[in-house]
């Protein structure tokens, strides 16, 4: 509920920015960039915090802070006193909290179920995380159309209460906490060295960075396509997001059924997502736009879920928080680059070209990474390397 509310706020925030700036794509991209800028700058440190302290305690603090920020923006919007600089400031503040919350929440899924159910827990948690990334915007568009923008912020603030209650009701003695890392220097270097020695980790991370930075900017492009290309209102925008969510739901359920994702799946879904995004940017009408969003959502969620699951499954428990900090860095940290660039390109060359360009860049990244994997001695594309194989490769 909380994660869905967070993504709901991001869309409501985008719509509010368009209202305050008279449909400025640059301002929209800047707002998104400011929200994700802390992820680019501090994600690795967020992972260090997740490894050092109680993840349950960290989540209670971060969820409280995020709820307070949502409530403040909702009150400002409801009273009509909101200004664009306030939106910028609150977006950046939310990003600072997310730096710690994201890697902690991802790694905490394993601590709730233990080693036996780890694979399915990671897949389900990743599916929930990525599905909320689609469902949240869909709900936001519908709420904005029916009730108004302030209601979306207030509903998001209320959603944090459910998470805080759930965390409070947990019995700590039944958790499976990983060994905490003691305070000290060199922990970031240790995490980077750990990833660098494992091609099954760093090559997919490079692919995730390019696809997420340049291809996965639908919080910007869907709003602009609905408003500027097809000349629809908030309700139609919400319906388009809901259709995207429908495809994402199918992708999430398919991904959760797999116990161990393969490199072949990662590359195939990245390729499919790139092609569908290009098609989505070329469709002639709002109806065909809706149709194209379904397979695009399926491919995107299957790709991101496979990426999340494989990253955690190939990481030692005591390193998981820091590695997930790096994962969140490449997944979301590039948004301050991609979102303003997409917004600027939409203004100067058209919204359609911004979507097509994102798909082309993602496609090129997929082809290059597939080529590098094929060239890398000892790395098999059909499945991830087992630890023994990794040892032989690195020696």
PyMOL commands that set and color helices and strands:
alter all, ss='L'
color gray80, all
select helices_A, chain A and resi 2-21+25-52+55-79+84-113+118-146+149-169+172-174+187-196+199-215+218-229+234-256+263-282+286-313+317-332+335-349+351-375+387-394
alter helices_A, ss='H'
color red, helices_A
deselect
rebuild
show_as cartoon
